[in-house]
Amino acid sequence: MRILVLFATALALQGATPNRAPLQPNAFNQLPLGSVMPKGWLLDQLKIQAAGLSGHLDEFWPDVGPNSAWLGGTGEGWERGPYFLDGLVPLAYLTRDPVLTAKVRKWMDWTLDHQSPEGWIGPAKNTDWWPNYVMLKALMQFQEATGDPRVIPVMRKYFAYQLAHLDQRPLKEWAIFRWHDEALSVLWLYNRTGDASLLDLARKLHQQGHDWEAQFADFKTTELVPRGKTNLSTHGVNNAMALKAAAVWWLVTGDPADRAGVDTMLRALDRYHGQPNGIFSADEHYAGRDPSQGTELCAVVEAMFSLEQDLSILGEPSFGDRLEKIAYNALPATLSPDIWAHQYDQQANQIVCSISNHRWATNGPESNIFGLEPNFGCCTANMHQGWPKLAANLWMATPDDGLAAVVYAPSEVSTTVRGVAVRVEEQTGYPFRENVTLAVHPERAATFPLALRIPEWATDATVAVNGTAVAGAKAGQFLRIEREWRAGDRVEVRFPMAVRLSHWYNNSIAVERGPLVYSLRVGESWHKIRQTGPAADWEIYPASPWNYGLVVDPASFAGAFTVKERPLARQPYTAMDSPVEITAKARRVPQWQLVEDSPAPISVSPVTSRRPEETITMVPYGAAKLRITAFPYLIPGKEEPPRR
């Protein structure tokens, strides 16, 4: 095991691989898996994940068990094995868990050692291009973590086979709408081999794939899919994956219209389907802005992966803001604290997790219970990539051979910068705390740039190096510090986290502070309804009132919210152990009731109530498994007096 760790570290120190001409250069180059290692609460999160479903799923869930066709068996041979590996690979190497790395190698060995003479990879019974897209992503990560010499030849042979057969066997169904996920792998290989035929393959994938940019240039906002029907262009996970389509294609074309495509898509999804947690509704398809509609867990982790690519390719700081908002809110909200259970759909306003309709756009009645396989098993296989890939992409390389802190969390990056081995330790309780300290440790004195993303909300951010203030920190931009760095240099960053209000469906408001969204803490009563091996399915019912309106004037709310910081627990995403609480004044709104176990549509704010004023407690969205996040509000002094 010691040799394996040292080998992985040596690979990480090789640094990033830039794009070859004629591809456009990335704004930031992603570092090999293992260059960035999680620490602190984030490492704890990965360890909890490894001790839960992610580390044990293959031991009792048949779809990724020993009879999987991706291990040479007769079982499931489509997407579930690759999905599982796409998250298990980074989880294993970022936790340095010998049991998980042995599992990874078992799966990788079968795929790498059983390529057909013609070049096909995976089970012979699978004839769909789509599952191979996912296995290729797992292979890329495995190669970066281990340097396994088999990976690149296998990928070259497979892509040559595909290029020769795509006209006779064109993309179909899911593969059409997810072409960009394979294009990433194709361009990754091109950057390592220079084989020009790979660019021909990328163009053919685009030609046969869905035109996402055209869809969002003329976005049909009212096209909601009837229950029981399927429209792959409005499917939530397809859209989450497609958030990188325009950026990936811009690498090939250099067309400014392609470069702008990601922003165009995000603006449209926000306007018509946006939710306070940073993601759009899609349960299973577009579902509008009502915060009682759901969002699929697969869409959450795929949106995160897309934004990691967008941030690397285009370098827009807003993508880092969005990535943090989804990762630090929507991701933990849909996982149980021990990560032995998950939801298929989460709701921003979620008061009962039960087997009932919940007014979903297209999904079934089990969609928001916490369990092993609620509604459908794709998320059971695919959920594992969320935290590990975020951890792997906290830091990236700048084109001029420096380092960029693109997302903040406790971590350590080790790489080679301008020929010098450099290690930077990031010490922070972010996103629960305001301060970030970067301890810089070059092997010897070296001059290189350090780029720091200043979040859009951090209007009064300050940066100091060894106690001396650095000018130029502007919200929504990268601050570049180029100097001679010496061992022991410290960069002190402070992102003041003032409470903010944002407006949502029917003029409701959400409370935000830093990258976190805050939700009403509702008492949770968990009821086990099914046991499957070591995993269980749970319903959750409220044990305290929920139908509150905030007593606040959104135009002038100074002093309306009180922030209290509490100790940072090993699992910070629980309602009772939350590291931050916000209290505020509120009144019950009795006319706001449940309909099919979901809060009824919110009345347009401001609303009125005669109920007495109370003090309520809000906790980070991801910690509250039952919650109100989009609140109606009452203007102070204008609400109705309480009944006598």
RORORO-451771 format. One record per residue (C-alpha): x, y, z. Coordinates in pm, whole numbers, plus 32768, in hexadecimal, padded with zeros to 4 digits. Each point is the difference from the previous one (the first is absolute). Layout:
// RORORO-451771
XYZ/...
***
This chain:
// RORORO-451771
800080008000/811F80EF8053/80937FC97EA4/7EAD80457F60/7FDA814B80BB/815E80717FA5/7FC37FA67E92/7EBB80C47FFA/80AF812B80A0/81157FF47EFD/7EFB7FFF7EEA/7F50812B8099/814780C28005/80147FE07E86/7F05811D7FE8/7EE280497F15/7FEA7FAA7E8E/7FAA81347F2C/7F337FF47EC1/80B07FBD7EB7/7FC780DB7ED0/7F16802D7F50/7F2C7FE7813B/7FBF814280BA/80CB801F8142/7F4D7FC78147/7FE5811F80F6/807A7F0C8109/808C7EA27FD5/7F7F7EEF80E1/81057F5280D3/80267E847FFD/7F2B7F4280F9/80C17FF68146/809F81577FDB/7EF3809980DB/7FB37F478141/7EDB805380E6/803A8054816C/7F2F8064812B/7E867FE67FE5/80127FAC7E8C/80E27ED3803B/7F0F7F958113/7EE480187F05/80B77F177F11/804E7F0E811B/7E927FFB806A/7FA77FBD7E95/80FE7EE67FEC/7F707F65813E/7EA080197F6D/7F607FA37EB6/812880627F27/80EF7F1580AB/7F147ED88025/7F00800F7EE7/80A97EEF7F35/7FE77F138128/7E837FE58000/7F6480BC7ED9/7FF47F0E7ED8/801E81097EF0/816A80438060/80437EB580AC/80EF7EEA7F9A/7F147F8A7EED/800C814F7F4B/803F7FD77E8D/81118107802E/80B47EF680CC/7FC07EEB7F05/7EBD7F86809E/7EA17FE27F74/7F62811E80C5/7FC0816E7FB2/80DA80717EDF/7F8A81607FAD/804C814080C6/80017F9D816E/81597F648017/80A581277F4E/7F3C80FB80D3/80777F54813D/816B80037F8A/7FF1816E7F97/7FDA805C816F/80B77EDD80A2/8148804B7F4C/802F8161808E/7F717F998152/80FD7EE58020/813180CB7FA1/7F9F813A80C2/7FC57F3C8141/812C7F1B7FBA/7F277EE0806E/80AA7EB37FA5/7EB77F418001/7F5F80F37F0B/813380127F1F/7FFE7E837FEC/7E93800D7F97/805181037EF7/81187F2D7F73/7F1B7ED07FE2/7F0F80C47F23/811080B17F3B/80BF7EBF7FC2/7ED27F577F67/7FB9811F7F10/816C80337F9F/804C7E8D7FD6/7EC37FA17F3E/7FFE80F27EDC/7F837F527EC6/80F17FD27EDD/7F3A81087F40/801980FB811F/7EB27FED80BA/80128027817A/7F0F7F808105/7F007EE77FF2/7FC77F6B7EA8/7E887FFF803E/7FFD817B8019/7FE680A27EA7/7FB88163807C/811281057FEA/7F7E80BA8131/807B7F288126/815D80057F6C/8000817D801C/7FF97FD58179/81017EE9800E/80ED80D87F35/7FE78110810C/80567EFE8108/81267F857F30/808781637FDC/7FFE80358177/809B7EAB803E/811B80497F0D/804A815080A2/80027F68815C/80D47ECF7FAD/80AE80377EB3/7F857EA97F91/80A07FCF7EA5/7ED87F387F7B/7F05811F8002/807380D97EE0/802F7EE07F06/7EA87F768059/7F6081557FD1/80B380377EB3/7F8A7EB37F7A/7E9C803B8078/7FE6815B7F66/808A7F807EB5/7EF57EF18006/7EF280FE804C/806C80F17EF0/7FF27EE37F04/7EA37F91806B/7F3F813B805E/7F6A802D7EA5/7F747E9E8003/7FAA80098175/7FAF816B804C/7FBE8086815A/7EA87FB18089/7F21806E811F/80CF80658131/814580047F3C/7F75810E7F1B/7FB980EC8121/81467FB780BB/80FB80107EE1/80D2810780B5/80587F0C8118/80B87F247F0A/8092812B7F4A/80B280588145/80AB7EAB7FFE/805680217E91/80A881528036/80B17F7D8138/809E7EEF7F2E/805280F07EE4/80C380DB80F3/80D37ED2805E/80367F677EA8/7FD2810F7EF7/7F387F0A7F2A/7F4080E67F12/7EF87EF67FB8/7F7F803D815F/7F93815D7F97/7F407F617EE2/7F527F2280FF/7FAA812E80D9/7F6180AB7ED3/7F387ECA7FAA/7F7E7FE48165/7F91816A7FEE/7F617FCB7EAB/7F327ED8807A/7FB880988155/7EE980E28074/802E81737FB9/7FE2808E8160/8063815C7F96/7EE2800F7F06/7F0E7F83810A/805B811B80EB/801381097EF4/7E887FC87FDD/7FA87F738154/7EA07F6F8018/7FB780548169/7E9C7F788009/804E7EA37F7D/7FCE7F31813A/7FF07E8B7FBF/7EB67F518059/80147EEE8107/80707EB77F6E/809A809F7ECA/816E802E7FA6/80AE81207F53/81777FE18015/803A81707FB2/7F45806B813D/808D7EE880D7/80AB80938132/813A7F2B8000/803480347E8C/7FED81778038/80F17FEE8127/80FA7F427F29/7FC980F67EE3/8070812680D6/815C7FB77F77/7F9F7FBB7E95/803D815F7F7A/814A802580BA/80837EB07F84/7F9F80557E9B/80A28159801C/814E7F4F8035/7FDC7F787E9F/7F6881307F50/8079813380BD/7EB2809F7FA2/7F95811580F5/7E977F897FE1/80677EAB8088/80BF80A78119/7EC580BE8066/7F247ECA7FF3/802E7F98816B/7F8881508085/7ED87FFB7F11/7F957EAA8081/802B8058816F/7F3B81437FDF/7EDD7F4C7F58/7FF77EE680FF/801280F9811F/7EEB80D77F74/7F047EED7FC6/80687EE280E4/80FA809180F8/80017F9C8170/80A280AB812E/80FF7EE68026/80B0805B7EB9/7F6F7EE97F2A/7ECC7FF67F22/7EC87F2E8036/7FDE7EBD7F3C/7F357EE58093/80487F507F0A/7FD381157EFE/7FE8817C8016/7F0D8050811A/7FF3817D8025/806180E38122/7F157F8A8111/80ED7F9D811F/7F297ECC8045/806E7F697EB5/812C7F1A8009/815D7FD97F74/80A37EAF7FC1/81447FA980B5/809D7F937EB4/7FBF81617F7F/80B38092812F/81417F367FD9/800180247E85/7FCE817A8016/812A800A80ED/80D77F3B7F0D/7F9580E27EE0/8055813A80C3/81557F72805C/80447FDD7E8B/7F7081587FB0/80D8809F810A/81367F587F73/7FB380507E94/7F7281608019/807F80798150/7ECB80CB8058/7FF980448179/7E847FE87FFE/801D7E8E7FB0/80C27FD38145/7EEE80B780BD/7EF87F217F65/80C97EC48040/80288056816F/7E9080518026/7F957EB07F72/81127F3980AD/7FD48099815A/7E8480037FFB/7F517F1B7F07/80F77EDD801B/7FFF7FC18179/7E8C804F8018/7FA87EC77F3C/80E57F1380C4/7FC27F708159/8106806A8102/80A77EA97FF7/7FE17FF47E81/7F5B7EAC8015/7EC7808F7F5C/7FA981067EFC/7ED6809E7F58/7FAE7FEA7E91/7F5A815A800F/8037811580FB/7F2381338035/8067815C806B/7EC0800680CF/7FF17E9C8087/7F257FB3812A/7FB17E8D7FDB/80DB7EF27F64/7EFB7EF67FBE/7F747F0E7F02/7F0880E87F55/7FDD80C57EBF/8097814C8073/7F82809D7EBA/81357F897F42/8015805F7E92/803D7E987F94/80977F31811A/7F6A7EF980E4/7F85800A816A/81477F8380A0/80D081187F6D/804A80C7813C/80247EF28109/81647FBD8074/806E7EA37FA0/80CE7F0E7F34/7F4980127EB4/7EDD80F68016/7F3C80227EBB/811B7F877F1B/81617F7C8035/80C780EC7F22/804A80EB8123/80607ED880DB/81187FBE7F07/805381697FA1/7FF480C28149/81657FA58062/80B480FA7F1D/7F80813D80AC/80EC803B8125/81397F567F72/800380BD7EB7/7FC5814780B5/812C7FB680DE/80D67FAB7ED2/7FAE814D7F59/802E80FA811B/814B806A7F67/8069801D7E93/8136806E7F40/8011814E7F50/8075800A7E93/813E80B88068/80607EEA80F2/7F6C80838141/7EEC7F8C80E8/7E94806A8021/7F197FD08129/7EB97FDB7F41/7F247F6E8115/803D80168177/800E7EE180F9/810A7F6E80E7/80FF7F587F21/81677FDC7F95/8086801F7E9D/814F7F6D7F99/808A80357EA3/812580887F3A/7FFC81737FAC/810A808D7F18/80DE7ED88048/7FDB8017817A/7F3C7F1280DB/7EFA80CB80BB/7F0C7FA58111/7EEC80EA8075/7F2F7FA9812F/7EA880A28013/7F908025816A/7E948065801F/7EA77FB48084/7F68808D7EBF/7EDE80037FA0/7F9B8019816E/811080FB8056/808181407F5E/81777FCD8017/80E87F3F7F18/81767FDA8044/80EB7F827EF2/81507F7F807E/80F07FFC7ED7/81217F068003/80DC80067EC6/81267F107FFD/80D881347FCB/7FB781707FC7/7F3980257EBF/7F4581127F47/7EA97FA27F7D/7E9D80887FFD/7EF57FA080FB/7E9C804B7F8D/7EE980188101/7E907FFD7FA2/7F46811780B4/7E907F9C8017/7EFC80ED7F76/7F6080268159/814E805380AB/7FF081787FC6/80F18057811B/80FB7EE57FD4/815F803B8085/81457F4F7FAA/8151801A80AF/814F7F547FC5/80D37FD78139/7F31810D80A8/801B81017EE6/7EBB805A7F53/7FE27FB47E8D/7F3480F77F34/7F147FA97EE6/7F127EFE8095/7EBC803A7F3F/7EC37F368027/7FBA7F1E7ED9/81667FFF7F80/81467F46802D/810E80B180C6/81587FB27F72/812C800C80EA/81507FC97F57/8131800B80DD/81257F368078/7F6F7F0180EE/80CD7F6C811A/7FBA7EE480EF/7F23807A8119/7F5581197F3F/7E97802A806B/7EDD80947F43/7EE3806F80E1/7EB0802A7F51/7EBD8079809D/7EB07FEE7F52/7F0C80C380DC/7EB87F408000/7EE880FD8020/7E997F7F7FFC/7F5A80337EAC/7E9F7FCD7F80/7FA87F787EA7/7EAA7FFC7F5A/7F547ECB7F78/7EAE7F6F7FA2/7EDA80EA8047/80EE81018093/806B7F168116/8155803A809C/81287F248057/8107804F8107/81697FDE7F8E/8150803380A7/81427FBE7F47/7FD07ED27F1C/7EF87F6C80E8/7E8780197FE8/7F437FE98149/7EBF7F43804A/7F0A7FEB811D/806B7EED80EF/7ED67F158015/7FF97EE480FC/803F7EB37F50/7F577EB6805A/80A67EE67F39/7F397EBE7FC5/80A37ECB7F6A/7F257F607EF5/80E87EFE7F61/814F7F55803E/80E07F837EE6/813F7F678086/80B7811180C0/7F3081157F5B/7EA6807B805F/7EE980D47F6A/7F71811880D5/7ED880E98007/8026814780C3/7EE180BD809F/8003815B809D/80118018817B/7FD6817B8011/7F3E810F7F45/807780687EA8/7F1080F97F5E/80B281418065/8022814D7F51/812E80D78055/7FB48151809F/80F480CF7F37/800A81187F04/80DF7F857EE2/805381697FA9/808B804A8159/80547EDA80DF/812F807080CC/7FF07F5B8155/7EEC7F0F7F9B/80E37ECF800C/80E97F868113/811E7F187FA1/80927F0980FA/812E7F287FB3/801A7EB080B0/81167EF88008/80467F507EB6/7F8F7E968026/80937EDB7F3F/7EB87FF37F3D/7F9B816F7FE6/7ECC7FB67F2C/7F0C7FA78114/7EF380EB807F/805E7FDA816E/817C80147FD3/800781187F02/813880DD801A/7F2E81397FBE/7EA380698069/7F3B81357F9E/7ED8807880CC/7EED80E97F88/7E9F80708050/7EE17F4A7F56/7E897FBF8015/7F3E7EC77FAD/7F3980217EBB/7ED97F168046/7F70800C7EA1/81417F617F7C/7FC17E8A801B/80797EB47F72/7F777F7B7EB8/806A7E9A7FAE/810F8010810D/809C81397F6A/7FCE816B805F/7EF1809D7F29/807081107F0F/806D813280C5/7F1E81317FF6/809F81317F62/80C080C58109/7FD580CE80CA/7EFE7F2F80B8/7F4480438145/7FC97F3A813E/7F5C80328152/80D77EFC80AB/80F2807B810E/8166804F7FA8/80FF7EEF804D/81777FD47FE3/80607EEE7F0A/814E7F587FC0/80937FC67EA8/811F7F157FAD/80C17FBF7EC0/7F217F6B7EF2/80D17EC47FE4/7FD87FB88174/7E8380147FFF/7F5E7EC77F73/7EAE80A08047/7FFD81737FB4/7F63813D7F80/80F680C07F27/7F2580E57F2D/7F3C80C58108/7ED680E47FD6/803B814180BF/7F3B810080CA/8067816E8008/804C80678169/7EF980E98088/7F0C7FAB7EE9/7FA27EA08068/7EAE7FC6809E/7FF38010817C/7FE27EB280B4/7EA77F7E8053/7F87803F8165/
***
